[in-house]
Each structure stands twice: as structure tokens, then as C-alpha cells.
Amino acid sequence: MRYVVGYTPNARGRDALNLAVAMARSLDVGLDIAYVVKVEETFSRALKGGGNYTQMVEAQAKRWLTEAAQLIPDNVDASFHLHRAVSSATGLLELAEIRGAGAVLVGGAKVSTWRRHGIGSVSNALLHRATLPVILAPREADPQERLTRIDCAVSPEEDGMGLVAEAVATMNRTGLPLRLVTLVDETKETSRGARATVEDMLRRSPVQPQDPQLLSVQVGVGRSIPEAVDSVHWGPGSLLLTGSSKLAEAGRLFLSSTTSKILTALPIPLVMVPRDYQPGRNGSTALPWTGALPAVGRD
């Protein structure tokens, strides 16, 4: 399994690299680290008289990728790519298809008032059109951190069943503990009812836990979704798995309003999977985003 990592020569690009290294060490995935040169930008500058502008941009991009390579440990399988495309998001998705990647990983916005995340133009485009999982790196991601738990944000509605099944399948594949988290706006519903609904969804899930002791359910409560997020302890080494909006077409991502609210307060990485995502299950021969692995960890 490989991840395409969008790199830019700034703090957000380093966040993406740091999380990518942590994920590579935890899940034994390879990294395709990419800088996308925008074709329209180089073409327009060339028309204005900068005939060698494209060569200048590409030479600088290669230097940036060389600098990025210095941040990747020797025991991580990584390759570096300069890719030309009409936009950064398009380029990352094109490269993911070429490389057979299982996910695209990017940093956030340069400026954000949110706790540790921020939706920039690239991540926003990916979260509304990608056909494979997108991983968002929080600010100040730690490359030394190992993945120790999967959290999954479950909506207590029937359309959340597919995500519950994928979360349990992820737990079974990796051997990592799974915590199903439902976030309750206390002005609209009760925590007891939300927990009962999630537990019922788990009982009816087409994928059942191989080791039930690894699975738990937690309800976060607040006067708003961000406040409910703050009521939950998000430990180091965990990431949050979320699904796509019910507005998404099958097999595609579409950022929901609830996930947007979660991101304002979330301190850990987020993995969003497309609607009806089920590689490795139900006859699919495609590898899931965690790869084909019986256990987690690599020295």
C-alpha cells in the first residue's frame, strides 16, 4: 500500500510529511511525496515573456523535494515526484491513480482559527471530489508518534451503518483498538439514546469484531458539536475515521457539515473515506487504506 503525500515548502507541508512518516512506520505503507506544478500558472507566465519560467519553477520544485527527502528517515519507503497538472488537487489524484495509492495525505490551510486543523483550497477540493480516502494532518504532527487506536465518528442514523462496518473491518485488519465516538448536541438529543443507537448499529453490522475487547463506544456531549468534541479525550497515537456526507455519490467524498464542525476542535489526524467505501470486503479485490496487513508496527 502507498500514500500520495502533497508537499509544499512550508509548515503545512512539513505537517504532511511528519504525519506521513508516522503512518508509514505504523502501517508499513510506502510514500509517494509530490510537488504539483500548475500548468496554467507556468503557461500564463511564459506568455508574459518568461520563456524559461517553467524550467525555473521545476528546478526550484526539485530543490524543494530534495530538501523534503532530508526529512524522511532511511527506514521509510519513499519516492519523490514532480507532477504537472491544472491544479494541485487534480495532480495529487492523478498521481494516486498512476501509483495505485490507497489514500492521499495533505496538510491544512496556512492560516486557520481552528484548533489544529484548517481547510485550504487543496484539501477542500480533495474532500469534495476524491474517490479514495483523504488524510488530513493537524498542525505540529509528530513523526515519532505511532498509531495506537482508531477512533470513528459515528452518526446515530441508519446511513452510518456502512462506516461502522468499515471501522470494525479496520480494527480486524490492524489489531488496533477501535472506539466508536458519537457526538451529541445536548440541545437536540440525549447521550443515552445516542449510545443505544450506536450499540444497536454495531450488533447489526455486516462486519463483526474478531476481538470484542478491542472495541468501545463513547458519547461526547456539548451544547454544540465542537463542544462535544472537546468533551472527549483524544489521546496521542489516535486518528479519527469519518465518512462522507449523504449528499456524496457512491464511491466519492463529500465533506459533511458535521465533519466540518468536528474539525474546528479536533486535535488528531482525520481520515475521511468515500461513501460506501468497502475495499477488501464484499468481493472487492482493492486494498483498503490500511493495506493488507495482519498486524501493525515496523521498527
C-alpha positions in Angstrom: 0.0 0.0 0.0 1.2 3.5 -0.8 0.0 7.0 0.1 0.4 10.1 -2.1 1.6 13.0 0.1 1.1 16.5 -1.1 4.2 18.6 -0.2 4.7 22.3 -0.1 7.8 24.1 1.3 6.2 25.5 4.4 4.9 24.4 7.8 1.8 22.7 6.4 3.9 20.7 4.0 6.1 19.6 6.9 3.0 18.6 8.9 2.0 16.4 6.0 5.5 14.8 5.9 5.6 14.3 9.6 2.2 12.5 9.7 3.1 10.5 6.6 6.3 9.2 8.3 4.2 8.3 11.4 1.7 6.4 9.3 4.4 4.7 7.2 6.0 3.4 10.4 2.7 2.3 11.9 1.1 0.7 8.9 4.1 -0.3 6.8 2.9 1.8 3.8 5.1 3.4 1.2 5.1 7.1 0.4 4.9 9.0 -2.9 5.8 12.6 -2.0 4.7 15.0 -4.6 5.0 18.6 -5.5 2.5 19.7 -8.2 3.5 22.3 -10.7 0.4 24.1 -12.0 0.3 24.0 -15.8 -1.9 27.1 -16.2 0.5 29.2 -14.0 3.6 28.3 -16.0 1.8 28.8 -19.3 0.5 32.3 -18.4 3.8 33.4 -17.1 5.5 32.2 -20.3 3.1 34.2 -22.4 4.1 37.3 -20.5 7.7 37.0 -21.6 9.1 34.5 -19.1 10.1 31.9 -21.7 12.2 29.9 -19.2 9.7 30.3 -16.3 8.6 26.7 -16.5 12.2 25.5 -16.2 12.8 27.8 -13.3 9.7 26.6 -11.4 10.5 23.0 -12.0 14.2 23.5 -10.9 13.0 25.2 -7.7 10.4 22.4 -7.1 13.1 19.8 -7.5 15.2 21.6 -4.9 12.3 21.6 -2.5 11.7 17.9 -3.0 15.4 17.3 -2.3 15.0 19.2 0.9 11.9 17.2 1.8 13.9 14.0 1.3 16.2 15.0 4.1 13.2 14.9 6.5 12.3 11.2 5.7 14.1 8.5 7.8 16.0 5.8 5.9 13.7 3.1 7.1 10.7 4.6 5.4 10.0 3.6 1.7 9.6 7.0 0.0 9.8 8.3 -3.6 9.6 11.8 -4.8 7.6 13.2 -7.8 7.3 16.4 -9.7 3.9 16.3 -11.3 2.3 18.8 -13.8 -1.4 19.4 -13.6 -4.0 22.1 -13.9 -4.4 22.2 -10.1 -2.7 20.7 -7.0 -5.7 18.6 -6.1 -6.0 17.2 -9.7 -2.3 16.5 -9.7 -2.4 14.5 -6.5 -5.4 12.5 -7.6 -3.7 11.8 -11.0 -0.6 10.6 -9.3 -2.6 8.5 -6.8 -4.2 6.7 -9.8 -0.8 6.2 -11.5 0.8 4.9 -8.4 -2.1 2.8 -7.2 -2.2 4.7 -3.9 -4.7 3.8 -1.2 -5.0 7.4 0.2 -3.9 11.0 -0.4 -2.4 12.8 2.6 -2.2 16.6 2.9 -1.6 19.4 5.4 -4.1 22.1 6.2 -4.5 25.8 5.4 -1.7 28.2 6.0 -3.9 30.3 8.3 -6.7 28.9 10.4 -8.5 29.9 13.6 -9.4 26.2 14.3 -7.6 24.2 17.0 -5.1 22.2 14.9 -6.8 21.8 11.5 -7.6 24.1 8.6 -9.2 23.5 5.3 -7.2 25.1 2.5 -8.0 25.2 -1.2 -6.3 21.8 -1.9 -7.8 19.9 1.0 -11.2 21.4 0.3 -11.1 20.3 -3.4 -10.0 16.8 -2.3 -12.7 16.5 0.3 -15.4 17.2 -2.3 -14.3 15.1 -5.2 -11.8 12.4 -4.3 -12.6 8.7 -4.9 -10.2 7.4 -2.3 -9.6 8.2 1.4 -8.1 11.6 2.2 -6.0 12.0 5.3 -5.6 15.5 6.9 -2.6 16.3 9.0 -3.0 18.5 12.0 -0.6 21.3 12.8 2.6 20.2 14.6 2.1 16.5 13.7 4.8 14.3 15.4 6.7 11.9 13.1 7.7 9.8 16.1 4.2 9.0 17.1 2.9 5.5 16.4 -0.7 4.8 15.6 -2.2 3.1 18.7 -6.0 3.5 18.3 -8.7 4.1 15.6 -11.5 6.5 16.6 -14.5 6.6 14.4 -17.1 9.4 14.4 -20.4 7.6 14.1 -23.7 9.3 13.2 -26.6 7.7 15.1 -28.5 7.5 11.9 -29.1 4.5 9.6 -26.7 5.8 6.9 -23.9 5.5 9.4 -24.0 1.7 9.2 -21.5 1.5 6.3 -19.0 3.5 8.3 -19.4 1.3 11.4 -18.7 -1.8 9.2 -15.6 -0.2 7.8 -14.4 0.8 11.2 -14.8 -2.7 12.5 -13.1 -4.1 9.4 -10.2 -1.6 10.1 -9.9 -2.9 13.6 -9.9 -6.5 12.5 -7.2 -5.8 9.8 -4.9 -3.9 12.1 -5.4 -5.3 15.5 -5.7 -1.7 16.8 -8.3 -0.8 19.4 -11.4 0.8 18.0 -13.5 3.5 19.7 -16.9 4.4 18.2 -17.5 8.0 19.1 -20.8 9.7 18.7 -21.0 13.4 19.3 -24.3 14.7 20.8 -25.6 18.3 20.7 -27.4 18.2 24.1 -29.9 20.7 22.9 -31.3 18.2 20.3 -30.8 14.7 21.7 -29.8 12.6 24.8 -26.5 10.8 25.2 -28.3 7.6 26.4 -30.3 7.4 23.3 -27.3 8.0 21.1 -25.3 5.3 22.8 -28.1 2.8 22.4 -28.4 3.6 18.8 -24.7 3.1 18.1 -24.6 -0.2 20.0 -27.6 -1.4 18.0 -25.9 -0.5 14.8 -22.8 -2.4 15.9 -25.0 -5.5 16.6 -26.5 -5.3 13.1 -23.2 -4.5 11.3 -22.3 -6.9 8.5 -18.7 -6.9 9.9 -18.4 -8.1 13.4 -15.3 -7.7 15.7 -12.9 -10.6 15.9 -11.8 -9.4 19.3 -14.8 -7.6 21.0 -12.5 -6.5 23.9 -10.7 -4.1 21.5 -14.0 -2.2 20.8 -15.6 0.6 22.9 -18.3 3.2 22.5 -18.1 6.8 23.8 -20.6 9.6 23.7 -19.3 13.2 23.6 -21.8 15.8 24.8 -22.0 19.5 24.5 -24.1 22.5 23.6 -22.6 22.3 20.1 -20.6 19.7 18.1 -17.2 21.5 18.7 -18.1 21.5 22.5 -18.9 17.8 22.3 -15.5 17.2 20.6 -13.8 19.0 23.5 -15.6 16.7 26.0 -13.8 13.7 24.6 -10.2 12.8 25.4 -8.3 12.3 22.2 -5.1 10.5 23.1 -1.7 10.6 21.3 -1.4 8.0 18.6 -5.1 8.0 17.6 -6.8 9.2 14.4 -10.4 9.9 13.6 -12.1 7.9 10.8 -15.1 9.7 9.3 -17.5 9.0 6.4 -18.8 11.3 3.7 -22.0 13.3 3.6 -25.2 11.5 2.5 -25.0 14.0 -0.4 -22.0 12.2 -1.8 -22.2 9.9 -4.8 -21.3 6.3 -4.1 -17.5 5.9 -4.1 -16.8 9.7 -3.7 -16.0 12.0 -0.9 -18.2 15.0 0.1 -17.4 16.9 3.3 -20.4 17.0 5.6 -21.3 20.0 7.8 -20.9 17.8 10.9 -17.3 16.8 10.0 -16.5 20.5 9.3 -17.7 21.3 12.8 -15.6 18.4 14.2 -12.5 19.7 12.5 -12.7 23.1 14.3 -11.9 21.4 17.6 -10.2 18.1 16.6 -6.6 17.7 17.8 -5.7 14.5 16.0 -5.4 13.4 12.3 -8.6 12.8 10.3 -9.2 10.1 7.7 -12.3 10.6 5.5 -13.5 7.6 3.4 -15.8 7.8 0.4 -19.4 6.9 0.7 -20.0 3.1 0.5 -16.2 2.5 0.9 -15.5 -1.2 1.2 -12.2 -2.3 -0.4 -11.2 -5.7 0.7 -14.8 -6.6 1.5 -17.9 -7.8 -0.3 -15.9 -9.2 -3.2 -13.7 -6.2 -3.8 -10.1 -7.0 -4.7 -8.9 -3.5 -4.0 -6.7 -2.9 -1.0 -8.1 -0.8 1.9 -6.3 2.3 3.1 -4.6 0.4 5.8 -3.2 -2.1 3.3 -3.2 -5.9 3.6 -1.6 -6.4 7.0 -2.3 -8.8 9.9 -0.6 -6.6 12.5 0.6 -3.0 13.0 4.1 -1.8 13.6 7.5 -1.7 12.0 10.8 -0.9 13.6 
